[in-house]
Amino acid sequence: MPAHDVLIIGAGLAGQRAALAAADAGATVAIMSKVHPVRSHSVAAAGGINAAINPADDWRSHAFDTVKGSDYLGDQDAIEVMTSEAPNEILHLEHIGVTFHRNETGHLDLRAFGGASMKRTAYVADITGQAILHVLYEQLMKYSDRVDRYEEWFNTSLIRGENGRCQGVVARNIRTGEMQTFVAKTVILATGGVGQAFKPTTNGLICTGDGMSLAYRLGARLMDMEMIQYHPTTMTANGFLITEGARGEGAHLRNADGERFMVHSAPNKMELASRDVVSRAEQKEINEGRGTGPLKDSVLLDVTVVPKHRILEALREIVNLGRDFAGIDITREPIPVRPGQHYTMGGVKTDVDGETDIPGLYAAGEVACVSVHGGNRLGANSLLDTLIFGRRSGEHAAKVAQSIPMPTVSDAQLRDDQKEIAAIIDRPKTGRRVSEIKEELGVSMNQYCAVFRDEEGMQKGHEIVKRLQEEAKTAYIDDRGTVFNQDVLGALELGFMLDCSEAIVASALERKESRGAHSRTDFTERDDDNWLFHLTVEQDGDGGAKLGQAPVTITQWQPMERTY
């Protein structure tokens, strides 16, 4: 069995940053990913990364903006850690080769992003995530003597020892079908979000809630799962993301009458209010009949107000998206957009060092909920979250690993997983196809757990999720081979998504107020007296969702009315 001090599942920004930090701390490290690392979903992050690096700025201002953006559900101690450590992290990235855009004076250029009190978003055109991901992967190549890479391996289970510690994982080599037990003193989950439980979504096909579900099944608590971010500007035709950087450069949102409707919802910040505010304003325009397009289901993002040379310099990828997938030249005409599922604020509950409820198990990035985002994430804080808490998780896991022996692990879980996969392959074609269940799940979650929610709709959504969980037990696949059997993985991923979907809907039903991205038409106001706490979810004895509460950490900023 391969054995390592620190084993990281997921090779996006959080995973790679954790690997580098753990290796620097002297640990033996392995990083495992179900895709090649530069295909991780971090590559899709476009707009930039926040940090108070302008001498006129201050991390406390960044922290307050984040607290306010979270609708006061974010834990302020964690937010202070993230924002205070942000400037040095940006400088570290710049020093190892990330080519951040510079202004005419040669300093790092900063763009405006939603919910921020000043420009503090460093960027590489509109491919910031891709640029950082490739540089970190280059660094991993330099660390090849200290970091083992298991690329295109799929994690099927976490292993918990009799002492209660997480002591390794079982994984399947996607290329061959071989399965193996990996022993580790500490395990870090960096597997991303669960966007594929919704349709449409801006998330890649790999974002199926793997780490959230595996930790949940092992006994860890999830937190803030009701908080699902809908990005205001996704292409109506296919859900592709149009970066917030477009609005940061000055683009306008207009309804069918040509009105800049954000004046009614956020007269001071307009299009640069926080994402939940802008998404609700757009959806209101659509619901009240002021939408555009054949189905009146869109609003218009007008980038033509931005100078063409600046569009081609700073927004070149969305120029290509508009041309290739909508037949629109965004330098000449507006493009139809609407809110689309984008990000999971909730995840596996952790502390500021990435530790979960289970000793030896860590989480960082979108899979985790240290709750720096609370009820709503500010744009360009996600890349920062992955890097700060990826690094901190790697450092802490490496330190812990120094003080404990390598565990002895049996192959019992491996044998169980092999039997489960064999049973999936052998299922008769009498049930539903995995793809049909996934399609119904995505459409239902988008219908009943989207920008606006109510009791009746969420009850329907919950009933559908429970029914689909039963149908998934007999869902069949076509591929019975071993080499690159994506059908098997799809069946396992469906189970992960259904776990997460139940946690999302159960939490949303429980929270009887409107806060951040959780906007209920039957409970329209934020209620700090009764609901200023986190909702947690753990698996009960029957495999269902058991809800609990966790306090919100408040250090400096008491809740106040949230306006933009």
C-alpha positions in Angstrom: 0.0 0.0 0.0 1.3 3.5 -0.8 1.8 5.5 2.4 2.3 9.2 2.9 2.3 11.8 5.7 -0.2 13.9 3.8 -2.6 12.7 1.1 -4.5 15.4 -0.8 -7.6 14.5 -2.8 -8.2 17.1 -5.6 -5.5 19.0 -7.6 -7.1 22.4 -8.2 -5.8 25.5 -6.5 -6.6 24.4 -2.9 -5.1 20.9 -3.5 -1.9 22.1 -5.2 -1.3 24.9 -2.7 -1.8 22.4 0.2 0.7 20.0 -1.5 3.3 22.6 -1.9 2.9 23.9 1.7 3.0 20.4 3.2 6.1 19.5 1.1 7.8 22.7 2.3 7.1 21.7 5.9 9.0 18.4 5.3 6.1 16.0 4.9 5.9 13.1 2.4 3.1 14.2 0.2 0.8 12.7 -2.4 -1.8 14.5 -4.5 -4.6 12.6 -6.2 -7.1 13.9 -8.8 -9.8 12.3 -11.0 -8.6 14.6 -13.9 -5.2 15.9 -15.0 -4.5 18.7 -12.5 -4.7 21.6 -15.0 -8.2 20.4 -16.0 -9.4 21.0 -12.4 -12.3 23.4 -12.2 -10.1 26.2 -10.7 -9.1 26.7 -14.4 -12.6 28.2 -15.0 -12.1 31.1 -12.5 -12.0 34.2 -14.6 -12.2 37.5 -13.0 -9.5 37.8 -10.4 -8.4 37.4 -6.8 -9.0 39.9 -4.0 -6.3 41.4 -1.7 -5.8 44.8 0.0 -2.4 45.5 -1.7 -3.2 49.1 -2.7 -1.4 51.3 -0.1 -4.7 53.2 0.3 -6.5 50.0 1.1 -6.5 48.0 4.3 -7.3 44.3 5.0 -9.9 45.4 7.6 -11.8 47.1 4.9 -11.6 43.9 2.8 -12.8 42.0 5.9 -15.8 44.2 6.5 -16.8 44.0 2.9 -16.6 40.2 3.1 -18.6 40.2 6.4 -21.3 42.4 4.9 -21.3 40.4 1.7 -21.9 37.2 3.7 -25.0 38.8 5.2 -23.4 38.5 8.6 -23.3 34.7 8.5 -19.6 34.5 7.8 -17.3 33.7 10.7 -15.3 36.8 11.3 -12.3 35.2 12.8 -11.8 33.1 9.6 -12.5 36.2 7.5 -9.8 38.1 9.3 -7.4 35.3 8.7 -8.1 35.2 5.0 -8.1 39.0 4.4 -5.0 39.7 6.5 -3.0 37.0 4.8 -4.2 37.9 1.3 -1.5 40.5 0.3 1.4 38.2 1.0 -0.2 35.4 -0.9 -0.6 37.6 -3.9 3.0 38.6 -3.7 4.0 35.0 -3.4 2.1 34.1 -6.6 3.7 37.0 -8.4 7.1 35.9 -7.3 6.7 32.4 -8.5 5.5 33.5 -12.0 1.8 34.5 -12.1 1.7 37.3 -14.7 -0.8 39.6 -13.0 -1.8 42.5 -15.2 0.1 45.7 -14.5 -0.9 49.3 -15.1 1.0 52.1 -16.9 3.2 52.7 -13.8 4.3 49.1 -13.6 2.3 48.3 -10.5 -0.2 45.5 -10.2 -3.4 46.7 -11.7 -6.6 46.2 -9.7 -10.2 46.0 -11.0 -13.5 46.6 -9.3 -15.6 43.7 -8.2 -19.1 43.4 -6.7 -19.5 44.3 -3.0 -16.1 45.8 -2.6 -15.6 49.3 -1.2 -12.7 49.9 -3.6 -10.7 48.3 -6.4 -8.8 45.3 -4.9 -9.0 42.5 -7.5 -5.7 41.5 -9.1 -6.2 39.7 -12.4 -4.8 38.1 -15.5 -7.1 39.3 -18.2 -10.2 37.0 -17.7 -8.2 33.8 -17.2 -6.9 34.3 -13.7 -7.7 30.8 -12.4 -6.0 29.2 -15.4 -2.9 31.3 -15.0 -2.5 30.5 -11.3 -3.3 26.8 -11.8 -0.6 26.4 -14.4 2.0 28.2 -12.4 1.3 26.0 -9.3 1.5 22.9 -11.4 4.9 24.0 -12.7 5.9 24.3 -9.0 4.7 20.8 -8.4 7.0 19.6 -11.2 9.9 21.2 -9.3 8.7 19.2 -6.2 8.6 15.9 -8.0 11.0 14.4 -5.5 8.8 15.3 -2.6 5.2 15.1 -4.0 3.9 11.9 -5.6 1.1 12.6 -8.2 -1.8 10.2 -8.8 -3.4 11.7 -11.8 -6.7 10.3 -13.1 -7.4 8.3 -9.9 -11.0 8.4 -8.5 -11.5 8.5 -4.7 -14.3 6.0 -3.8 -14.1 6.0 0.0 -12.3 7.5 3.0 -11.0 5.1 5.7 -11.6 5.7 9.4 -9.6 3.7 11.9 -10.8 2.2 15.2 -9.2 5.2 16.9 -11.6 7.5 15.0 -8.9 9.0 12.8 -9.1 9.3 9.1 -6.2 7.0 8.0 -6.3 6.9 4.2 -8.5 6.4 1.2 -9.6 3.8 -1.4 -9.2 4.9 -5.0 -9.7 3.6 -8.6 -7.2 4.1 -11.4 -9.5 5.4 -14.1 -7.1 4.3 -16.9 -7.0 0.7 -15.8 -9.8 0.0 -13.4 -7.3 -1.1 -10.7 -8.3 -0.3 -7.2 -5.9 0.4 -4.3 -5.8 1.4 -0.6 -3.7 4.5 0.2 -2.5 4.9 3.7 -2.0 8.4 5.2 -1.5 10.0 8.5 -3.6 13.0 7.3 -6.0 13.4 4.4 -6.9 16.8 2.9 -10.1 17.1 0.8 -9.8 19.7 -2.0 -12.5 18.3 -4.4 -14.5 21.4 -5.1 -18.2 22.0 -5.2 -21.4 20.3 -6.3 -22.6 22.5 -9.1 -23.5 19.5 -11.3 -26.5 18.8 -9.0 -28.0 21.8 -10.7 -28.9 22.3 -14.4 -27.7 24.6 -15.9 -24.6 25.4 -14.0 -21.3 27.2 -14.7 -19.5 24.3 -13.1 -17.6 21.6 -15.0 -18.7 18.0 -15.3 -16.3 17.0 -12.5 -18.0 19.2 -9.8 -20.1 16.5 -8.3 -19.7 17.0 -4.5 -17.4 14.0 -4.1 -15.5 15.2 -1.0 -18.6 16.6 0.7 -20.4 13.3 0.4 -17.4 11.2 1.4 -16.8 13.2 4.5 -20.5 13.2 5.3 -20.7 9.4 5.0 -17.6 9.2 7.3 -19.4 11.2 10.0 -18.3 14.8 9.4 -20.7 17.7 9.6 -21.6 19.8 6.6 -22.5 23.5 7.2 -24.3 26.3 5.4 -25.5 23.9 2.7 -28.6 26.0 2.0 -26.4 28.8 0.6 -26.1 28.2 -3.1 -24.8 31.1 -5.2 -26.4 32.0 -8.5 -24.1 34.1 -10.6 -25.9 37.1 -12.2 -24.3 36.8 -15.7 -24.5 33.4 -17.3 -25.2 33.0 -21.0 -28.9 32.2 -21.4 -28.3 29.7 -24.2 -26.1 27.3 -22.3 -25.3 28.6 -18.8 -21.6 29.5 -19.6 -20.1 32.1 -17.2 -19.7 35.7 -18.3 -17.2 36.9 -15.7 -18.0 39.6 -13.2 -14.9 41.3 -14.6 -17.1 42.6 -17.4 -19.2 44.6 -14.9 -15.9 45.5 -13.1 -14.8 47.1 -16.3 -18.0 49.1 -16.5 -20.6 46.9 -18.3 -24.3 47.7 -17.7 -27.3 45.5 -17.1 -30.5 46.5 -18.9 -34.0 45.1 -19.1 -36.2 44.9 -22.2 -37.0 48.6 -21.9 -33.3 49.5 -22.0 -33.4 50.6 -18.3 -30.4 50.1 -16.0 -32.7 48.4 -13.4 -30.0 48.0 -10.7 -30.8 51.6 -9.7 -33.9 50.2 -7.9 -32.0 47.6 -5.9 -28.5 49.1 -5.4 -28.4 52.8 -6.3 -24.9 53.3 -5.0 -23.1 50.2 -6.3 -25.4 49.5 -9.3 -24.1 46.5 -11.2 -21.3 46.1 -8.6 -23.6 45.2 -5.7 -23.0 41.7 -4.3 -24.0 38.7 -6.4 -27.1 37.7 -4.5 -28.5 41.3 -4.8 -27.8 41.5 -8.5 -29.2 38.0 -9.2 -32.4 38.8 -7.4 -32.8 42.1 -9.2 -32.4 40.3 -12.6 -34.8 37.5 -11.6 -37.4 40.2 -10.5 -37.2 41.9 -13.9 -37.7 38.5 -15.6 -40.6 37.5 -13.3 -42.3 40.8 -13.8 -42.2 40.6 -17.6 -39.4 43.0 -18.4 -37.1 40.2 -19.6 -35.7 40.0 -23.2 -35.4 37.2 -25.8 -38.1 34.9 -27.3 -39.0 33.5 -23.9 -38.5 36.8 -22.0 -36.2 34.9 -19.7 -33.1 37.1 -19.9 -31.7 40.5 -19.3 -29.0 42.2 -21.3 -25.4 42.7 -20.4 -24.1 45.7 -22.3 -20.4 45.6 -22.7 -20.4 48.0 -25.6 -20.0 50.9 -23.0 -16.5 49.7 -22.3 -13.8 50.9 -24.8 -13.2 48.3 -27.4 -9.4 48.2 -26.8 -10.0 47.5 -23.1 -12.5 44.7 -23.9 -9.9 43.1 -26.1 -7.2 43.5 -23.5 -9.0 42.5 -20.3 -12.1 40.5 -21.5 -10.8 38.6 -24.5 -12.2 35.2 -23.4 -15.8 36.4 -23.1 -15.4 38.0 -26.5 -14.7 34.4 -27.8 -17.6 32.9 -25.8 -20.1 35.4 -27.2 -18.9 34.9 -30.7 -18.6 31.1 -30.6 -21.7 30.1 -28.5 -24.2 33.0 -29.0 -23.2 34.4 -32.4 -22.8 37.9 -30.7 -20.0 40.3 -31.0 -20.1 41.8 -27.5 -18.0 44.8 -28.6 -21.0 45.8 -30.8 -24.2 44.5 -29.1 -25.4 43.4 -25.7 -25.6 39.7 -24.8 -28.5 38.0 -23.1 -27.7 36.7 -19.6 -29.6 35.4 -16.6 -28.7 34.1 -13.1 -27.2 30.6 -13.1 -25.9 28.2 -10.4 -22.3 29.0 -9.8 -20.9 28.2 -6.3 -21.5 26.3 -3.1 -20.9 28.5 0.0 -21.5 25.5 2.2 -19.4 22.4 2.6 -17.5 20.3 5.1 -17.3 22.2 8.4 -13.7 23.2 9.2 -11.7 25.5 11.5 -9.2 28.0 10.2 -6.5 25.3 9.8 -8.8 23.1 7.7 -9.5 20.5 10.4 -12.9 18.8 10.2 -14.8 17.1 13.0 -12.9 13.9 12.2 -9.2 13.8 13.4 -6.8 13.5 10.5 -9.3 14.8 8.0 -9.0 18.3 6.5 -10.8 20.2 3.8 -10.0 23.4 1.9 -11.5 25.3 -1.0 -15.1 25.0 -2.2 -15.5 21.6 -0.6 -14.9 23.2 2.8 -16.9 25.6 4.9 -14.7 27.6 7.2 -17.5 30.1 6.5 -15.6 33.0 5.1 -18.5 33.3 2.6 -21.5 32.8 4.9 -24.7 33.5 3.1 -23.1 35.0 0.0 -19.5 34.9 -1.5 -18.0 38.1 -2.9 -16.6 37.7 -6.4 -12.8 37.1 -6.4 -12.8 35.8 -2.8 -13.0 32.2 -4.0 -9.5 32.0 -5.4 -8.2 33.6 -2.2 -10.1 31.1 -0.1 -8.5 28.2 -2.0 -5.0 29.5 -1.6 -5.1 30.7 2.0 -6.8 27.7 3.5 -5.1 25.3 1.1 -1.8 26.5 2.4 -2.9 26.5 6.1 -4.3 23.0 5.7 -1.1 21.7 4.2 1.0 23.3 6.9 -1.1 22.0 9.8 -1.5 18.5 8.3 2.2 18.2 7.9 2.9 19.4 11.5 0.4 16.8 12.9 1.9 14.1 10.7 5.3 14.6 12.3 4.0 13.5 15.7 2.1 10.3 14.8 3.1 7.0 13.4 2.0 5.7 10.0 -1.2 3.8 10.6 -1.8 0.2 9.8 -4.8 -0.2 7.5 -6.6 -3.3 6.2 -8.1 -3.8 2.8 -11.6 -4.2 4.2 -12.9 -1.0 2.7 -11.2 -1.8 -0.6 -13.0 -5.1 -0.8 -16.3 -3.4 0.0 -15.8 -0.8 -2.7 -14.9 -3.5 -5.3 -18.1 -5.3 -4.5 -20.1 -2.1 -4.8 -18.6 -1.3 -8.2 -19.1 -4.9 -9.4 -22.8 -4.7 -8.3 -23.2 -1.5 -10.3 -21.8 -3.1 -13.4 -24.0 -6.2 -13.0 -27.3 -4.3 -12.6 -30.0 -5.4 -15.0 -31.3 -2.8 -17.4 -34.7 -2.6 -15.7 -34.2 0.6 -13.8 -33.5 4.1 -15.1 -30.3 5.3 -16.7 -27.9 7.2 -14.5 -28.0 10.1 -16.9 -31.8 10.4 -16.7 -31.7 10.6 -12.9 -29.0 13.2 -13.0 -31.0 15.2 -15.5 -34.1 15.2 -13.3 -32.1 16.1 -10.3 -30.5 19.1 -12.0 -33.7 20.4 -13.4 -35.5 20.0 -10.0 -32.8 21.6 -7.9 -32.8 24.6 -10.4 -36.6 24.8 -10.2 -37.1 24.5 -6.4 -33.8 25.7 -4.9 -32.8 28.7 -7.1 -32.7 32.5 -6.6 -36.2 32.5 -5.0 -37.5 29.7 -2.8 -40.6 28.8 -0.9 -41.9 26.0 1.4 -44.1 24.3 -1.1 -41.4 24.2 -3.8 -38.7 23.0 -1.6 -40.9 20.3 -0.2 -41.5 19.1 -3.8 -37.7 19.3 -4.3 -37.1 17.2 -1.2 -39.5 14.6 -2.2 -37.9 14.3 -5.7 -34.4 14.0 -4.1 -35.6 11.2 -1.8 -37.3 9.4 -4.7 -34.2 9.7 -6.9 -32.0 8.3 -4.1 -34.1 5.1 -4.3 -34.1 5.0 -8.1 -30.3 5.5 -8.1 -29.9 2.1 -6.2 -31.1 0.3 -9.4 -29.8 2.8 -12.0 -27.9 0.9 -14.8 -24.9 1.6 -16.9 -23.8 0.4 -20.3 -20.0 0.2 -20.0 -18.9 -3.1 -18.3 -15.2 -2.6 -19.1 -12.3 -1.4 -16.9 -10.4 1.1 -19.1 -11.7 4.7 -18.7 -15.1 3.4 -17.5 -16.8 6.8 -17.0 -20.2 5.1 -16.6 -19.1 3.6 -13.3 -17.8 6.9 -12.1 -21.0 8.6 -13.2 -23.0 6.2 -11.0 -20.8 6.9 -8.0 -20.9 10.7 -8.6 -24.7 10.5 -8.8 -24.7 9.1 -5.3 -22.5 12.0 -4.1 -24.7 14.6 -5.7 -27.9 13.1 -4.2 -26.3 13.2 -0.7 -25.4 16.9 -1.1 -28.8 17.7 -2.7 -30.6 16.3 0.3 -28.4 18.3 2.7 -29.1 21.5 0.6 -32.9 21.1 0.5 -33.2 20.0 4.1 -31.2 23.0 5.3 -33.1 25.4 3.0 -36.4 24.1 4.3 -35.2 24.6 7.9 -34.0 28.2 7.6 -37.2 30.2 7.8 -35.8 33.6 6.8 -34.1 35.3 3.9 -30.4 35.8 4.2 -27.7 36.1 1.5 -28.4 33.7 -1.4 -31.2 32.0 0.6 -34.2 34.2 -0.5 -37.6 32.9 0.5 -40.8 34.4 -0.8 -42.7 33.1 2.3 -40.1 34.5 4.8 -38.9 37.7 3.1 -36.9 39.3 5.9 -33.6 38.5 7.6 -34.2 37.5 11.2 -31.1 37.9 13.3 -33.1 37.2 16.6 -34.0 33.7 15.6 -31.7 32.7 12.7 -28.2 34.2 13.3 -26.5 30.8 13.4 -25.1 28.2 11.0 -27.1 25.2 10.1 -25.1 21.9 10.2 -26.0 18.6 8.6 -24.8 15.1 9.5 -25.9 11.7 8.4 -28.3 10.0 10.8 -28.4 6.3 11.5 -30.7 5.7 8.5 -28.6 7.6 6.0 -30.8 10.7 6.1 -30.0 14.3 7.0 -29.9 15.3 10.7 -29.8 19.1 11.2 -28.0 21.0 13.9 -26.7 24.4 14.8 -23.4 26.1 15.2 -22.7 29.7 16.4 -21.6 32.5 14.1 -18.3 33.9 15.3 -18.5 37.8 15.6 -15.4 39.7 16.5 -15.7 43.3 15.3 -18.8 43.9 13.2 -22.3 43.5 14.6 -25.0 42.7 12.1 -26.6 45.8 10.5 -28.9 46.5 7.6 -27.2 45.4 4.4 -27.6 47.9 1.5 -25.6 48.8 -1.6 
